[in-house]
């Protein structure tokens, strides 16, 4: 089977242009997912790698450069027993020629913490990551991120919160199973 790469697709672009757009969107999604993994596994260097060195982040309580954001995360995440950032709908608008993209990603962020009275609680937030991505040397990273918070709640955890001995538990470090699943036994 042969493919005419110059053929115009339903979008009015060539197949090469469509593939380039799809690859850009895929690269941007991988950055979004790597950010969530980095936060949830406390892999702050992985989080840093999602941003350009002069990138900025507006997380409400923190507004500034990526280095300060990493310090902010280190402090904030230390107060939580676990986090889980679930990414939902993502809309990515890419300008291939300009090497920029805008993404809007809906997220639900769960933060398990221990209250002052010793009881576990969950802070859950609904938010959107609104990002400006830039492509440099064929790599897409965040140049500017703004978190748009839509709602939140803080709920006490009721009942037994322990797992049985047969469960693999998430770990907030490079000891987590995700970093070792490909190792041969």
Protein Blocks (a to p, Z undefined) as FASTA:
>chain_A
ZZdfkbccfkopafklmmmmmmmmmmmmmmmmmmmmmmmnopaklmmmmpcfkbccdehj
agcdfklmmmmmmmmmmmpfbdcdddddddddddfknopacdddddddddddddfkopac
ddddddddddddddeehiacdfbdcdddfbdcddddedjfbdcfkbccdddbfkbmklmm
mpcZZ
